[in-house]
């Protein structure tokens, strides 16, 4: 029998004490501000890095803001982690995941480039997917100017961002483009169409609720048919063979745990080298709450250890 970690219970209690109204009863701007304020309160101190700068990607479509994190000497061609933030495709931005990106950079020795893709409901599916792919291809094309090695590229993200990371890897494979070398998927969204038992088992009481999932999906995927598109639900993709090696981290008390682990299994069955680790007592989103959840750093350490072992 799984037991909820004390730190996860503390997170649930703190969140309840905020007294925030349900997402469906507030504006998107208020929801974003509340989410960022709570994350800022619960994240550890941000490590100082040698170089952090903001920029803009200009490729085929609208400009895409990014933030680059680097902790190596000038002139080095670092491995690069392209990071997509979570937030249900509605919340989250460069600031919400700034500390996580700094920790990934500091621990791995890689340059990290965080992508501020377009969000719903202003920009529904597939805008975020288009931005994610455009960003990855732009980074490859501009690797020398950015000081990164395009052959050592990881696609990473948490929750909705993990969805975008693996969907980008799939799109690159399907279009015959130069592939990424690694995927790092933190409690990924992989199936927005099928039913999974964990969505019922953890429908309420564990931060991410069934009603929240319905809220995010209705904003991101206004057409029911979009939910069956592999770009929204990569678990439904017909062929996962040939994707980059994957690290998949899940949380035991997460409505998304079943679909995340089902995706890891499908990757392995397709011949993709896959490492799956469940944090059995944790809840969705724990990695960005490292001030009160010790396992957040443990998850970061697992990701950075894989990056170091594969890229250095």
SULJO-V330007 format. One record per residue. N is the residue number from 1. PHI is phi in whole degrees, -180 to 180 (none if undefined). Layout:
# SULJO-V330007
n = {N	N}
phi = {PHI	PHI}
This chain:
# SULJO-V330007
n = {1	2	3	4	5	6	7	8	9	10	11	12	13	14	15	16	17	18	19	20	21	22	23	24	25	26	27	28	29	30	31	32	33	34	35	36	37	38	39	40	41	42	43	44	45	46	47	48	49	50	51	52	53	54	55	56	57	58	59	60	61	62	63	64	65	66	67	68	69	70	71	72	73	74	75	76	77	78	79	80	81	82	83	84	85	86	87	88	89	90	91	92	93	94	95	96	97	98	99	100	101	102	103	104	105	106	107	108	109	110	111	112	113	114	115	116	117	118	119	120	121	122	123	124	125	126	127	128	129	130	131	132	133	134	135	136	137	138	139	140	141	142	143	144	145	146	147	148	149	150	151	152	153	154	155	156	157	158	159	160	161	162	163	164	165	166	167	168	169	170	171	172	173	174	175	176	177	178	179	180	181	182	183	184	185	186	187	188	189	190	191	192	193	194	195	196	197	198	199	200	201	202	203	204	205	206	207	208	209	210	211	212	213	214	215	216	217	218	219	220	221	222	223	224	225	226	227	228	229	230	231	232	233	234	235	236	237	238	239	240	241	242	243	244	245	246	247	248	249	250	251	252	253	254	255	256	257	258	259	260	261	262	263	264	265	266	267	268	269	270	271	272	273	274	275	276	277	278	279	280	281	282	283	284	285	286	287	288	289	290	291	292	293	294	295	296	297	298	299	300	301	302	303	304	305	306	307	308	309	310	311	312}
phi = {none	-71	-123	-65	-63	-59	-67	-67	-64	-62	-63	-60	-64	-62	-64	-63	-65	-64	67	-70	-74	-57	-55	-68	-106	-130	-76	-62	-62	-66	-60	-66	-65	-64	-62	-65	-65	-69	-60	-60	-69	-108	-94	-70	-62	-79	-68	-77	-121	-65	-152	-136	-147	-99	-154	-135	-92	-122	-131	-94	-114	-62	-65	-120	-66	-143	-131	-104	-119	-144	-132	-112	-64	-58	96	-77	-101	-74	-60	-131	-109	-93	-111	-114	-74	-88	131	67	68	-121	-100	84	-165	-64	-76	-62	-118	-61	-66	-59	-65	-63	-66	-63	-65	-62	-78	-98	80	-88	-75	-115	-122	-89	-110	-98	-68	-68	-114	-81	-85	-61	-134	-72	-48	-103	-58	-63	-63	-60	-65	-62	-67	-59	-64	-62	-70	-64	-64	-60	-70	-113	-57	-63	-66	-83	76	-127	-103	-65	-77	-116	-114	-110	-106	-139	176	-122	59	-60	-67	-67	-57	-65	-63	-75	-65	-63	-60	-64	-63	-64	-67	-64	-94	68	-90	-60	-81	-74	-101	-158	-120	-122	-118	-97	33	-75	-82	-127	-148	-101	-118	-79	-96	-130	-59	-65	-69	-83	-64	-116	-64	-141	94	-130	74	-80	-107	-62	-66	-65	-60	-65	-61	-61	-64	-67	-81	-81	-124	-66	-100	-57	-65	-63	-67	-94	-72	-60	-73	-99	-130	-62	-61	-90	-61	-72	-150	-102	-62	87	-76	-64	-51	-129	-111	-119	-111	-127	-121	-66	-109	-115	-56	-93	-63	-65	-72	-65	-75	-64	-68	-59	-64	-64	-60	-63	-65	-84	91	-84	-63	-135	-114	-114	-136	-99	-95	-64	-99	-105	-115	-58	86	-66	-67	-94	-123	-67	-66	-119	-118	-58	-69	-60	-67	-62	-67	-60	-62	-65	-66	-70	-63	-67	-60	-64	-70	-90	-111	-125}
